[in-house]
Amino acid sequence: MAVVSTLADRIERIAEVLGISHRELARRTGLKETHLGVILKRLRAKPDAGIHSDTMLAMARGAGVRLEWLSSGEGEMFEGDRTPTPPT
């Protein structure tokens, strides 16, 4: 899988692959939708910015993606063959 360059892009990619809205992604990760929106806005304005490690871990767990992929964009997004099929 190709490297997804910025953290904002990786967060957007999660929603796209899972076929879910930002609202649902926020719910799954334990964030308020407004908090997720603020995070994305900040990351788009400053692509080298990061997020708190607890937030990063909650996002990875809630979305079912590898923490290493979320933090760096390297490697597989999901463990093994766990890539979900988006709803049709």
Phi and psi in degrees as GROMACS dihedral restraints (atoms count N, CA, C in turn):
[ dihedral_restraints ]
;  ai    aj    ak    al  type     phi  dphi    fc
    3     4     5     6     1   -70.4    20    10
    4     5     6     7     1   152.1    20    10
    6     7     8     9     1   -70.4    20    10
    7     8     9    10     1   130.9    20    10
    9    10    11    12     1   -95.9    20    10
   10    11    12    13     1   115.1    20    10
   12    13    14    15     1   -64.3    20    10
   13    14    15    16     1   -46.3    20    10
   15    16    17    18     1  -111.3    20    10
   16    17    18    19     1   158.7    20    10
   18    19    20    21     1   -61.5    20    10
   19    20    21    22     1   -40.2    20    10
   21    22    23    24     1   -60.0    20    10
   22    23    24    25     1   -42.5    20    10
   24    25    26    27     1   -62.6    20    10
   25    26    27    28     1   -39.0    20    10
   27    28    29    30     1   -67.9    20    10
   28    29    30    31     1   -38.9    20    10
   30    31    32    33     1   -64.9    20    10
   31    32    33    34     1   -43.2    20    10
   33    34    35    36     1   -62.2    20    10
   34    35    36    37     1   -39.6    20    10
   36    37    38    39     1   -63.2    20    10
   37    38    39    40     1   -36.9    20    10
   39    40    41    42     1   -58.5    20    10
   40    41    42    43     1   -51.5    20    10
   42    43    44    45     1   -60.7    20    10
   43    44    45    46     1   -40.9    20    10
   45    46    47    48     1   -63.6    20    10
   46    47    48    49     1   -49.4    20    10
   48    49    50    51     1   -65.6    20    10
   49    50    51    52     1   -39.3    20    10
   51    52    53    54     1   -79.1    20    10
   52    53    54    55     1   -13.1    20    10
   54    55    56    57     1    68.3    20    10
   55    56    57    58     1    39.4    20    10
   57    58    59    60     1  -125.5    20    10
   58    59    60    61     1   162.1    20    10
   60    61    62    63     1   -82.7    20    10
   61    62    63    64     1   169.1    20    10
   63    64    65    66     1   -62.2    20    10
   64    65    66    67     1   -36.4    20    10
   66    67    68    69     1   -59.2    20    10
   67    68    69    70     1   -46.8    20    10
   69    70    71    72     1   -68.4    20    10
   70    71    72    73     1   -38.7    20    10
   72    73    74    75     1   -61.7    20    10
   73    74    75    76     1   -43.8    20    10
   75    76    77    78     1   -60.7    20    10
   76    77    78    79     1   -44.7    20    10
   78    79    80    81     1   -59.7    20    10
   79    80    81    82     1   -45.6    20    10
   81    82    83    84     1   -65.3    20    10
   82    83    84    85     1   -28.3    20    10
   84    85    86    87     1   -97.1    20    10
   85    86    87    88     1    -1.8    20    10
   87    88    89    90     1    81.6    20    10
   88    89    90    91     1    16.9    20    10
   90    91    92    93     1  -103.1    20    10
   91    92    93    94     1   158.2    20    10
   93    94    95    96     1   -78.9    20    10
   94    95    96    97     1   147.7    20    10
   96    97    98    99     1   -57.5    20    10
   97    98    99   100     1   -38.7    20    10
   99   100   101   102     1   -64.5    20    10
  100   101   102   103     1   -36.7    20    10
  102   103   104   105     1   -65.3    20    10
  103   104   105   106     1   -43.6    20    10
  105   106   107   108     1   -61.0    20    10
  106   107   108   109     1   -42.0    20    10
  108   109   110   111     1   -61.0    20    10
  109   110   111   112     1   -41.7    20    10
  111   112   113   114     1   -64.4    20    10
  112   113   114   115     1   -42.7    20    10
  114   115   116   117     1   -59.7    20    10
  115   116   117   118     1   -49.2    20    10
  117   118   119   120     1   -62.7    20    10
  118   119   120   121     1   -42.3    20    10
  120   121   122   123     1   -61.8    20    10
  121   122   123   124     1   -44.5    20    10
  123   124   125   126     1   -64.6    20    10
  124   125   126   127     1   -42.1    20    10
  126   127   128   129     1   -68.5    20    10
  127   128   129   130     1   -31.7    20    10
  129   130   131   132     1   -71.1    20    10
  130   131   132   133     1   -37.0    20    10
  132   133   134   135     1   -72.3    20    10
  133   134   135   136     1   -35.2    20    10
  135   136   137   138     1  -132.3    20    10
  136   137   138   139     1    84.7    20    10
  138   139   140   141     1   -57.2    20    10
  139   140   141   142     1   -23.3    20    10
  141   142   143   144     1   -87.0    20    10
  142   143   144   145     1    -3.1    20    10
  144   145   146   147     1   -69.2    20    10
  145   146   147   148     1   159.8    20    10
  147   148   149   150     1  -120.7    20    10
  148   149   150   151     1  -174.5    20    10
  150   151   152   153     1  -128.8    20    10
  151   152   153   154     1   161.8    20    10
  153   154   155   156     1   -56.9    20    10
  154   155   156   157     1   142.0    20    10
  156   157   158   159     1   -59.8    20    10
  157   158   159   160     1   -34.7    20    10
  159   160   161   162     1   -65.4    20    10
  160   161   162   163     1   -38.4    20    10
  162   163   164   165     1   -67.6    20    10
  163   164   165   166     1   -42.3    20    10
  165   166   167   168     1   -60.5    20    10
  166   167   168   169     1   -45.4    20    10
  168   169   170   171     1   -64.8    20    10
  169   170   171   172     1   -42.6    20    10
  171   172   173   174     1   -62.9    20    10
  172   173   174   175     1   -38.6    20    10
  174   175   176   177     1   -65.7    20    10
  175   176   177   178     1   -46.3    20    10
  177   178   179   180     1   -61.7    20    10
  178   179   180   181     1   -47.9    20    10
  180   181   182   183     1   -64.7    20    10
  181   182   183   184     1   -47.1    20    10
  183   184   185   186     1   -64.8    20    10
  184   185   186   187     1   -33.7    20    10
  186   187   188   189     1   -91.5    20    10
  187   188   189   190     1   -12.4    20    10
  189   190   191   192     1    75.2    20    10
  190   191   192   193     1    26.9    20    10
  192   193   194   195     1  -105.3    20    10
  193   194   195   196     1   162.4    20    10
  195   196   197   198     1   -72.1    20    10
  196   197   198   199     1   133.6    20    10
  198   199   200   201     1   -58.8    20    10
  199   200   201   202     1   -39.9    20    10
  201   202   203   204     1   -60.8    20    10
  202   203   204   205     1   -41.3    20    10
  204   205   206   207     1   -66.5    20    10
  205   206   207   208     1   -45.1    20    10
  207   208   209   210     1   -61.9    20    10
  208   209   210   211     1   -41.2    20    10
  210   211   212   213     1   -77.8    20    10
  211   212   213   214     1   -31.8    20    10
  213   214   215   216     1  -120.4    20    10
  214   215   216   217     1   -21.1    20    10
  216   217   218   219     1    82.8    20    10
  217   218   219   220     1     1.4    20    10
  219   220   221   222     1   -98.9    20    10
  220   221   222   223     1   150.1    20    10
  222   223   224   225     1    83.7    20    10
  223   224   225   226     1  -167.2    20    10
  225   226   227   228     1   -81.2    20    10
  226   227   228   229     1   144.9    20    10
  228   229   230   231     1   -69.0    20    10
  229   230   231   232     1   -40.3    20    10
  231   232   233   234     1  -118.7    20    10
  232   233   234   235     1   155.2    20    10
  234   235   236   237     1   -69.3    20    10
  235   236   237   238     1   132.7    20    10
  237   238   239   240     1    50.0    20    10
  238   239   240   241     1  -128.3    20    10
  240   241   242   243     1   -98.5    20    10
  241   242   243   244     1    28.7    20    10
  243   244   245   246     1   -86.2    20    10
  244   245   246   247     1    10.3    20    10
  246   247   248   249     1   -60.2    20    10
  247   248   249   250     1   119.2    20    10
  249   250   251   252     1   -73.5    20    10
  250   251   252   253     1   155.8    20    10
  252   253   254   255     1   -94.5    20    10
  253   254   255   256     1   121.1    20    10
  255   256   257   258     1   -61.2    20    10
  256   257   258   259     1   148.9    20    10
  258   259   260   261     1   -64.0    20    10
  259   260   261   262     1   151.2    20    10
